[in-house]
Amino acid sequence: MQYNQVILLKNGVECCLRNGMESDAQAVLDNFHLTHGETDYLLTYPDENCFDVMQESQFLKEKLESEHEIEIVALVGNAIVGTAGIEAVGKKYKIRHRAEFGVSVAKEFWGLGIGRALTAACIECAKAAGYIQLELNMVAGNTRAFAMYQKAGFVEYGRNPKGFHSRSTGFQEVIYMRLEL
């Protein structure tokens, strides 16, 4: 699945949204470590990343060649400042209509429209891939993300009061959201 779009951020700077490529592996890993260390709202901590550069490169290659999954990078200048992707929930008949969605943006670039643009790009790609439902999990305290997802059309369908166990704050309530495509 291919994606490439240039958007204008709220600060007037251009941002390129495109497929992550094998050559982006180190920059994607660096962005992962940065973003996952800047907030307690993401699924993992930087030290829980199990990919090395070769594995990340292979992951990006597979997403680039996939007809049903994608990993999109957001570039400002030559720097990757965010990533987002869709991944099949499974290949079995009963669940192959569903995809999971995730996004992260470097804190320095919050509030400029990158998260919203990456979300819209993933929705577009999920529709093109033939999915009927796009899903995400998010920490209830992340009110800015919740508002963004609601604006994009996602609706809450459940909560888990002990969905995440944060190293710093203890249990975090997780909200399950879905979007019918």
Buried (B, 14 or more C-beta within 10 A) or exposed (E): BEBEEEBEBEEEEEBBBBBBBBEBBEBBBEBBBBBBEBBBBBEEEBEEBEBEEEEBBBBBBEBBEBEBBBBBBBBBEEBBBBBBBBBBBEEEEEEBEBBBBBBBBBEEBBEBBBBBBBBBBBBBBBEBBEBEBBBBBBBBBBEEBBEBBEEBBBEBEEEBEEBBEEEEEEEBBBBBBBBEB
